[in-house]
Amino acid sequence: MDNQDKFFEDISVLVENMNDHARTVLPVYKEITEDIIHGRISNITEIERQLDYMLAFCFNDEILLLYKAILRKLYYKYPDTVQSYVSIYFDMYGSEDDNFTEVARHEV
């Protein structure tokens, strides 16, 4: 096995580990999202903290759905915060990614 093959194998393992971790945290983020949507978590600092954590997993469509559900909930009360988190998403995942727009069409 040459260095290039080893590199791609290592990347493949890393990606699979990230996907496994996303599947592991998904139930936690579902519960947190429900708590935010139903007002059980209403402190904007805590909500922002949760959005910060979720951003690392927005490559996963289900977590991206939850992220967007929170942003929709905040939109009228905190439009600047929502704009900021949309911008951060595009900075992390690229503006060429249509996944944000496509997932936006689905409800949680």
HELIX and SHEET records of a PDB file:
HELIX    1   1 ASN A    3  ILE A   37  1                                  35    
HELIX    2   2 ILE A   44  LEU A   55  1                                  12    
HELIX    3   3 ASP A   61  LEU A   74  1                                  14    
HELIX    4   4 PRO A   79  TYR A   93  1                                  15    
HELIX    5   5 ASN A   99  ALA A  104  1                                   6    
END                                                                             
